[in-house]
């Protein structure tokens, strides 16, 4: 189990390296991309069919970024999202999908929590705007950036 943990840490370190842009003494970081690709769903065309989610999906991530000595982080609010989509079926409220991410700094560690889920089922096309908002929140998180500033 300890070796498995080291492999994950190694992979994340490599991925982070590819997500850094140097700007003078500072850096622009795209840390959320370590969770993998996210879809966008910005199409505003008329929908002909209901929303079909083939299977339930749940994703939970915790990303820890150690802030190097002599630096501070700016823009953590760019990493915080809360979008939920619920529908009513036969008079009962049913949560269909959700994307919630939080970011906090404890000592010198940026901790990002991500909870995302999509329920299985067929949902009314009239609610596509609500479903789309959750999918797009995940995408906006994926492309969000923060700054690592030299003190």
C-alpha positions in Angstrom: 0.0 0.0 0.0 2.8 2.4 0.7 4.3 1.8 -2.8 0.9 2.6 -4.3 0.8 5.9 -2.5 4.2 6.8 -3.8 3.2 6.1 -7.3 0.2 8.4 -7.0 2.4 11.2 -5.5 4.9 10.7 -8.3 2.2 11.0 -11.0 0.7 14.1 -9.5 4.1 15.8 -9.2 4.7 15.1 -12.9 1.3 16.4 -13.9 1.7 19.6 -11.8 4.9 20.4 -13.6 3.0 20.5 -16.9 0.4 22.9 -15.4 2.7 25.8 -14.4 3.3 29.0 -16.4 6.1 31.3 -15.1 5.2 35.0 -15.1 8.3 37.0 -13.8 8.9 35.8 -10.3 5.4 34.4 -10.0 3.6 31.4 -11.4 0.1 30.7 -12.9 -1.0 27.2 -11.8 -3.7 25.0 -13.2 -4.0 22.5 -10.4 -7.5 21.2 -11.2 -6.4 19.5 -14.4 -4.9 16.7 -12.2 -8.4 15.2 -11.9 -8.6 14.6 -15.6 -10.6 16.0 -18.5 -14.0 17.5 -17.9 -16.7 18.0 -20.6 -18.3 21.3 -21.4 -21.9 21.6 -22.4 -22.4 25.1 -23.6 -24.6 24.3 -26.6 -27.8 26.4 -26.4 -29.6 24.7 -29.3 -33.1 23.3 -28.9 -33.0 19.9 -27.3 -35.1 17.2 -28.9 -34.7 14.4 -26.4 -34.7 14.0 -22.6 -31.5 13.9 -20.6 -30.2 10.3 -20.4 -27.6 9.4 -17.9 -26.5 5.9 -18.7 -25.1 5.1 -15.2 -24.5 6.8 -11.9 -21.1 8.3 -11.4 -19.5 9.6 -8.3 -16.1 11.3 -8.1 -14.4 12.5 -4.9 -11.0 14.1 -5.1 -8.7 15.7 -2.5 -5.8 17.7 -4.0 -3.0 18.9 -1.8 -0.5 21.4 -3.0 2.4 22.4 -0.8 3.0 26.1 -1.1 6.8 26.6 -1.5 8.6 28.6 1.2 8.7 32.3 0.1 5.5 32.1 -1.9 1.8 32.7 -1.2 -1.3 31.7 -3.2 -3.8 34.1 -4.7 -7.2 33.3 -6.3 -8.4 30.3 -4.4 -11.9 31.6 -4.9 -11.5 30.5 -8.5 -11.5 26.9 -7.3 -14.8 27.1 -5.4 -18.0 26.0 -7.1 -21.4 24.7 -5.9 -24.0 23.6 -8.4 -26.8 21.2 -7.8 -29.6 19.9 -10.0 -32.7 18.4 -8.5 -35.9 17.4 -10.1 -39.4 16.3 -8.9 -40.6 12.9 -9.9 -44.1 11.9 -8.8 -44.1 14.6 -6.2 -40.8 13.6 -4.7 -37.6 15.8 -4.9 -34.7 13.8 -6.4 -31.1 15.1 -6.6 -29.8 14.4 -10.1 -26.3 15.8 -10.2 -24.0 18.0 -8.2 -20.6 19.6 -8.5 -19.1 21.1 -5.3 -15.5 22.1 -4.8 -13.9 23.9 -1.9 -10.4 25.3 -1.4 -8.6 26.2 1.9 -5.1 26.9 3.0 -3.9 25.2 6.2 -0.4 26.2 7.2 1.5 26.0 3.9 -0.8 23.5 2.1 -3.6 24.3 -0.3 -6.3 21.7 0.1 -8.9 21.3 -2.6 -11.9 19.1 -2.1 -14.0 18.0 -5.1 -17.3 16.1 -5.0 -19.1 15.4 -8.2 -22.0 13.0 -9.0 -24.5 12.2 -11.7 -27.5 10.0 -11.1 -28.6 7.3 -13.5 -31.8 7.9 -15.3 -34.0 9.8 -17.9 -34.8 13.4 -17.0 -37.0 16.0 -18.6 -35.5 18.0 -21.5 -37.1 21.1 -19.9 -34.5 20.9 -17.2 -31.5 20.8 -19.5 -30.3 24.2 -18.2 -30.0 22.8 -14.7 -28.1 19.7 -15.8 -25.9 21.8 -18.1 -25.0 24.1 -15.1 -23.5 21.2 -13.2 -21.5 19.8 -16.2 -20.2 23.3 -17.0 -19.2 23.9 -13.3 -17.0 20.9 -13.5 -15.5 22.2 -16.7 -15.0 25.7 -15.3 -13.2 24.2 -12.3 -11.0 22.1 -14.6 -9.8 25.3 -16.5 -9.5 27.5 -13.4 -6.1 28.9 -12.4 -4.6 30.4 -9.3 -1.4 32.5 -8.8 1.6 31.5 -6.8 3.2 34.8 -5.8 6.7 35.4 -4.6 6.6 37.2 -1.2 
